[in-house]
Structures are given as structure tokens and as C-alpha cells.
Amino acid sequence: MTDLSSLAWLSGFDREDQQEFAEELRQALALSMSLRDSEPLRTTIREWQVTASELDDPIRREVLTRPFHSEDFVDAGHNLDADGC
């Protein structure tokens, strides 16, 4: 089972994200109990921990949390190989 003894990694999230984590955790716990399988709970916790670790990096945090502006993105087109395929 996933160790929940230290939830310090949650401090990187704002209040809204912490509340979303709590709701997803509740749902995963209910599913795990009904299935008698801890995998949904472990998956939920693992996914949130991965996100928290990504947000620890200031550059990644900036990229992941800044507002989306469509003009910041362009179509990369298709990359053709030597045969034109």
C-alpha cells in the first residue's frame, strides 16, 4: 500500500488543487474498498505525486500553470523522411 505518512508533497499545490486531490482520493478509496483492490487508490496517489514532483521545478511549474494562449502555439507540420513519406 502507498505510504501516506508524509503528505508534505501536497504543499506545492494551491488550496483548490488540494481540495481536488481530497475528492479524488475519496473516490479512489471508495472504489478500492468496493473492488477490494488497492490499485485505484495507489494509482491516484502516484499520479498526484508525479504532478507534485513536476511542479517542484520552477520552469516546469511556469509551463504547466501559465494561462493558455493559442497564439503561443503553431502547427508544426509534417516531417517527411528522405523518401518524401
ABEGO torsion letter per residue (X at the ends): XBBAABAAAAAABBAAAAAAAAAAAAAAAAAAAAAGBAAAAAAAAAAAAAAAAAAABAAAAAAAABBBBAAABBBAEBBBBAAGX
